[in-house]
Amino acid sequence: MAADPGARGTARSAPTGPQVLTGAKVVLPTGTVENGQVAVDGRHITGTAPVNAQVIDVTGHWVVPGFVDIHNHGGGGASFSGTVDDVLRAIRTHRLHGTTTLVASTVTDEMDLLVQQAGLLSELAEQGDIAGIHFEGPFISPCRKGAHSEELLRAPDPAEVRKLIDAGRGKAKMVTLATELPGGIDSVRLLAEHGVIAAIGHTDATYEQTVEAIDAGATVATHLFNAMPTLGHRSPGPIAALLEDERVTVELINDGTHLHPAALELAFHHAGASRVAFITDAMDAAGIGDGRYMLGPLEVEVSEGVARLVEGGSIAGSTLTLDRAFKRAVTVDKLPVEDAVAALSANPARLLGLSERIGSLEPGKDADLVLLDANFDLKGVMRRGEWVVTPQLP
């Protein structure tokens, strides 16, 4: 494995030279190729094997695209609301679990602190360490606040939303809003005009209010089912509106805690595999274990891998990593591997506007890939042609 992150950038391993992975089940946009191969030269996938390439036999394994996480608050004992070193440690933790592209999510805080953090994160985005910034809060409903500090919540005033966009210096990728609050629809329009994803979440909206927000330009459901009204037969609420509209990508936290398997199946059935993005919504404890942690200004207790607020007991993000989400999807939820790959790689890459570079194993794209064994356990991670987790093969 590469060294731990340094002070001003994630660790870069030495160039590995041209390589060809052979004998694996390779998941491509067109389907799975048995006894396939993936050729890598420099940081890119190539169409043919480079001259003098090292041949690595990975027979009996799967090769899938690197995972893309659009909603992640931290890991490895560190938070994306912390220092540069904290942020780099969290990035590193998730890379070791197959996430080769990551959007750093903040949590509700004072506006001045969010603006300050946006400046720090935008620098790391400019360096290529993260793919951008997601602001989850403070523009969310106190009725559905989850693990957010209620006294810091506020209505989505477009002027304040614009302040966060500007602080991100072109690296703000997504803002989660309770769009039914005063200023919500105008803020959605503002975000759409600036090319920032408006995500509906932590919301108490009705079905009709959600439809209005989608028509105004909202395109993501923040962790569908969680922190929003349940699906009702007379008052269907936001869930029905978000599932039925083909313009919306729905986030799902597939950790076995946030969702019953039937809810996940319902989402795939109605949205289809092309509109689901698996996320972690991870907090500091991801990759570490049980104990006491902070999520923004709130204290969290992690017990048996489940994170809950010390005060009130609300679920407080997750300790999930995307390799576990993948394995659960195919072994417990019985999803086709190709659908899991879409939800973990292709769909979030498309949502971020990065499909020309990441999200699938095609010539010319970045050599971001994950090697899994027959049991779907992670055995190797490559990012931009360099091994983050070097395969340990028999």
N, C-alpha and C positions, 0 to 999 in steps of 0.2 A: 504494500500500500504506500501511497505518497505520504509525505510528511504532513504534520498538522499545519493549519493555516498560519500564515505570518501576519504581521501587523497591518499591512496595507493591501493584501490580496490573498485569495485562496491559494494554497500550495499548487504548484505546477510540477508534474513529474517530467523527467527528461523525455524527449521524443523517442518513441518506440520503434520507429522505422516502419516500412511497408509490411502489412500483415494480411493473411487470408485465414478466416475462420471457416473450417470445412466440416461437413457431416451433420450439421445441426438441422433442426426444424426452424426455418427462418420465416418470421411472420412479416409479409409484405402487404401493401395496400390491396393487392389482388388476391390475397389468400396466403395460406401456409405452404411453403415449399419444403418437401421432405428431402433430406440429404442435400441441403442447400449450402451456399457459401456467401460470406460477406467479405469483400475486399476493401482494405483501408490503406490510403496513402496520404501521409501528413494528417491533416485534421478532417479529411473528407472520405466518404464512401466513394469507391470507384466502380465502374462497370466491368472492368476486367482486372485480373490479378496483376499487380505491379511486378516489374522485373526484380528478381532477387528478394521477393517477399518471404517473410517467415510464415510458414504454414502451421496453424494451430488446429489440431484435431479436436473438435468438440462434439463428437458423435454422442448421441443420447441426450443432448441438451437442446434448449430453446434459445434462440437469439431474437430479442424483441427490441423495439426502439427505446431509447432512454425515456424515463418518465418525466412528465411535465406537471408541476404542482402550481396551481394558480391561487391557492389559499393556504397559507402556512405562516404561523406566528413564531416558530422557533424550534429548537431541539438541542440536544447535547448539553442541557443545562443552561442554555442561553436563548435570548429573545431578540427578535428583529426590532424591538423597541429599545435595545441597549446600545452599547458602544460598538465601535468598528470591530473590535476583537470578538465581542459577543455575536455579532451578525455573522462574521466569518466562521465561527465555531458552529453555529446553527446550520449554515450552508454546508459545511463539511460533513456534518452528521447525516444530513439527508442525501448527499451525494454517495455516501457509503451504502445507502439503501436504494440506489438506483435512480434518484431524482437528479437528472442532469440539467434541467431547467427549472427555475423556481422564481415565483413572484413573492416578495416579502410583504407580509400583512402586518399592519399596525393594529392596535386596539384603542378604544376610546381613551382620550386623555385631554388635557388642556390644549387649546388650539395652538398656542405658542410652542408647546412641546412637540406637537405633531408636525408643525412647520419645520422646526429644527431637525426632527428625525427624517423628514422628507429630504432635506438637504444632504444628510449623511447617506441615506439609501440611494439617492440619485447618483452620487459619486460612485458607489459600488456598481450601480447599473451601467454607468458609463464605462467602467472597467470590464464589464462583462460577467461579473460575479453573480448578479441576479438579473432577471428579465424585466423587472419593473417593480412598482409599488402598488399595493392594494390597501386602501383605507377602509377598514371595517369599523364604522363609527367615526365621529360621535352622532351622526345624523340618523339615529335609529329610535324605535319606539320604546318608551319606558315600560310599556305593557309586555314587550317581548325582548327585554334587554339581555337575557341570558347572563353571560359572564362579563358584563360591561357595567361600569360604575354609573349609577343612575344620576347622581348629581352633576356629572359631566356631560350628560346627553343634551342635545339641542336640536331644534328643527333645522332642516336643510336649507338654510338661507343661501341662495345662489352666490352671493358675494363671498361667503365663507367657503363654499365649495370651490369657488374660483381660486381662493387663497391657497388651498391645498394643491390644486392643479399646478399653479404657478410655482409653488415650492418644490414640486417634483421635477421641474426643469425638463419637461418632455418625457419623463419616466413614470408618471402616474398612469397605471394601466386600468385600475378599477376602483370604484367607490361603491360601497354597500349603503343603501338608503332605505328608510321606511318612507316610501314614496307617497303615502297617504297624508303625511304631515304637511303643514303649511310650507310652501316653497318646494315641495317634493317634485312636482311635475316640471316646474321651471328648471330645477336642478338637473333632472334627467335630460332635458333638452340641451342644457349647457354642456353637460358631459358628452353627449352625442356630438355636438358641434366641435368639440375639442378632441374627438377621437378617443375618449376615455370610456371604458365600459361602465354603464350604469347597472348595478346589480340590486335586485329587490331582495331584502332580507331583514331579519329582526323587525318584522312588520306585523301590524295588526290590520292590514288592508282587507277590504271586501273583494269579492270576485270582480265587481265592476271597477273598483279603484285600481286593481291590478291590471286589468285590460287597458285602462286609460294610460297607465305607466308604460306598458309594453308598446302601445301605439305611439307614445312620446319618444321612445327610443331605448327603453330598458331591454337588455338582451341576456341577462344571467339571473338565475335563482340561486341566491346564497344559501348553501347547505339546505336544499329542499327538504321539507317536512319539519326541520328543526327551527325553533324561534319564529314560528308563524302559526296562525290558527289551523286546527285540524280540518280535514276534508269533511264537509257536512252535506247531507242530501238536500237540504233547503238553502243553506248558506255555504256554497262550495268553497268560498274563500280563495286565497291566492294560489293554493296548490293546483286546483283544477285549471285556472287560467294559465299558469306557468307550464303545466304539462301539455296543454292542448295546442299551444302556439309554437309553430315551427321556427319562429325567430329566436326562441329562447333556448339557451343551454342550461341544464340543471346540474348543479353541484350535488354530489352525494358523498357522505363520509361512511365508507364501507369498513367499519371496525367491529361490527357486531354489537355495539352499544348504542350508537346514535340511530340506527335503523333496524327494524325487524326485516328479515329476508323478504317477506311479502311486500313490504313497502318498496324495497329495491326492485323487486320483480315488477311491481306496478309502474314504477318510473320507466324502466326499460321497455315495458309493453306499450306505454302511451307516448313516451318521448322518442323511443327508438334508440338504437346504439349510437347513432350519429349525433345525438343531442345530450349525451351524458358526459360529465367530467368528474372523475373521481378526484377528491381532494383529501388532504390530511386534516386541515384545520388544527395542525399540531401546535402544541405549546412546549415550553422549555423541557418538559420531562421526556419528550420523544427521544428514544435512543439511550435513555438513562435508567429510569425505573421509578418505583414508588418513593413518596416523600412529600415534603412541603415545598411549594414553589410560589412565585408571584406571576400573575397575568395582568400586566399593567399595574394599577394600584391595588389589585385584589389578591388575597391569599387563596391558594389552591392546595387541596389535599389530593394526592394521587394514591389510590389503593387498588391493587390488583390490576393496574394498568388503566383505570378509569379516573379521569380528572374531574373533581367537583369543587365548587367554591366552599371554603370553610364556613362562611356565613351564608346560610340559605340552601346550600346543597345543590345548586344548579350545575348541570354539566358544563365544564369549562374547557372547551376545545377538546383535543384528543392527544393521545401519545402515539398515534398511528404513524407508520412510514409506508410509502407507496409500494414497496415490495410485499408487505403484509396485505395491503389492500388488493394487490394483484392475485396473490395466492388464494385469499379468501374468495375472490370473485369466481375463480375457475374450479376450486375444490369444494367450497361450501355452497355458493350460489349457483354453481353449475353453468356459468356463462361460457359461451364459446371463447376460446383464447383470443380470437380476432376481435370480439366485442370488448374484451378487457383491454386489449391494446388500444382500441379506439378511445376508450374512456380515460386511459392513462397517458396517452401520447398524442394521437392524431387530433382529437377534438380540442383539447386545451391549446395545442400548438396553433390550430386554426383560429381559435378565439383570440389569441394574442397577436394574430397577424404574422406568425413566424413559420407558416407551413412550407415556405420555399427553402427553409434552412433546417428545420427539425420536425420531429413527429412521425417520421417513417424512415425505413431503411431503403433509400433510393440513391443512385449515383448522383454526386454533386452536393448532397446534403452533409451536414456535420456528422462525423462518425461518433454519434451518441448511441450507445447500445447497452443492453443488459443481458447477461448470460444467466440462464436459469437451468437447474437440473430437471430430471424427469418428474420430481415432486414439486416443482416450481419454487424451490429454494434458491436464493440468489447465490451465484458463484463467481460473478465478475461484473464490473462496471467500467465502461469506457466513455470518456467525455472528450469530444473534439480530437479523437485519435489517440488519446493517452489513457492508460489504465489507471483508474481511481482505485478499483479493487482488482488486483491481478488474479486471473483464474488459477485456482488450485485444482488441477485435474489429475485423475488417476494415472 
